[in-house]
């Protein structure tokens, strides 16, 4: 659980850095894009669980 919390905090800090330096974020800028990434991860996790 701590890994998830640290990853979330690191993501927020990186988002702040990208915003302060006016850099494009290396992620989709909208919820639909983010949900696409989540879907890819969940599909991978599902198949990995079924196979093993």
C-alpha positions as CSV (number, residue, x, y, z in Angstrom):
1,X,0.0,0.0,0.0
2,X,2.9,2.3,0.7
3,X,4.2,1.9,-2.8
4,X,0.8,3.1,-4.2
5,X,0.9,6.1,-1.9
6,X,4.5,7.0,-2.7
7,X,3.7,6.6,-6.5
8,X,0.7,8.9,-6.1
9,X,2.7,11.6,-4.3
10,X,5.5,11.3,-6.8
11,X,3.0,11.8,-9.6
12,X,1.6,14.9,-8.0
13,X,5.1,16.3,-7.5
14,X,6.0,15.6,-11.1
15,X,2.8,17.2,-12.3
16,X,3.7,20.3,-10.3
17,X,7.2,20.4,-11.9
18,X,5.8,20.0,-15.4
19,X,3.3,22.8,-14.7
20,X,5.8,25.2,-13.2
21,X,8.2,24.8,-16.1
22,X,5.3,24.9,-18.6
23,X,6.3,21.5,-20.1
24,X,3.8,19.1,-21.8
25,X,2.8,16.3,-19.5
26,X,3.8,12.8,-20.7
27,X,0.2,11.6,-20.2
28,X,-3.1,12.1,-21.8
29,X,-4.5,15.6,-20.8
30,X,-8.0,14.3,-20.3
31,X,-9.9,11.7,-18.4
32,X,-10.8,9.6,-21.5
33,X,-7.1,9.1,-22.2
34,X,-6.3,8.3,-18.6
35,X,-9.1,5.7,-18.5
36,X,-7.7,4.2,-21.7
37,X,-4.4,3.6,-19.9
38,X,-6.2,2.2,-16.9
39,X,-8.1,-0.2,-19.3
40,X,-4.9,-1.4,-20.8
41,X,-3.5,-2.1,-17.4
42,X,-6.6,-3.9,-16.2
43,X,-6.7,-6.0,-19.4
44,X,-3.1,-7.0,-18.9
45,X,-3.7,-7.8,-15.2
46,X,-6.8,-9.8,-16.0
47,X,-5.1,-12.0,-18.6
48,X,-2.0,-12.4,-16.4
49,X,-4.2,-13.7,-13.6
50,X,-6.2,-16.0,-15.8
51,X,-3.0,-17.5,-17.4
52,X,-1.3,-18.1,-14.1
